[in-house]
């Protein structure tokens, strides 16, 4: 299941190690996440400005975990491929 979050929605990419967050759109956060090394990906979370539904949860959530962000990377890559 792909997360249905608009690419221009404001979001913040945070790191559990306390590095400086990346504040921008969900697209920018996903693009940064995509180039992270595996350890950094494990520590990353995205804080949303509007909560979204996630598979397996009864309520909406404000935070996306690494596996959720990876789904958005896949969606971004699929959309890029469909343009070519």
N, C-alpha and C positions, 0 to 999 in steps of 0.2 A: 504494500500500500504506500503510495506516495503522499507526502504531506502537502496539503493544499495551502501554501503560504505564498502570498504575492511577493515577487522578487524585490519590489520597492518598499516593502514594510520595514520600518526602522527596527534595528536589533543591535545587540551587543554580544560580541564573542569574548567570553571570559575564560580564564585559565585557573585551575585549582591551585597552581603553584604561586599565584599572585602576580603574574606578569601584567603589563599594561593591557587593558582591554581594547578591543577594536570596536569602535562605535560607527555604525553606518547602516547600510541596507542589509537585508538577509542575503542578497546576492553577494555583496562584498564579504560578509562573514563566511559564507560557504566557500568562496574562492580562496580566502586565506586558509581556512581549514583544510582544503584540498591539498595544499602544498606542505602542510605540517608533517613532521616525522611521526611514526607510530606512537612514541611516548607522548608527544605533545597532543596528538589526537585524543588519547585516553584521558588527558587532563582538561580538554576543552568542553565548554558548554555554551549554548546560545541562550541569552535572555531575550525573550520576545516582548514587544510593546503591546501585543494583543494575544491572549491565550489561544491555543489551537488544540484540536482533538488529536490524540495519539492512539494508535492501535493498542488494544488491551487495557485501556483506561476508561473509567466511567465518567471522569470529569476532564475538563480542559486543563492544559498545563501552560505555564509561563516559561519553562526551561526545557530545552532540547538537549538530550544526551548525545554522546558520540555516534551511536548507531542511528539516531534520528538525523543528525547532521550528514552522515554518510549517505542516507537516502536522498537528501537534497543535493549532494554532490552528483549522485547518479542521475537525478532529474535534470540538473544543469547540463551534464554531459550529453544526455539523450536529446535535450533541446538543441544543443550546439550541433550534434550530428544530423538532426532533421533539417537544419538550415543548409547543409552542404549537399 
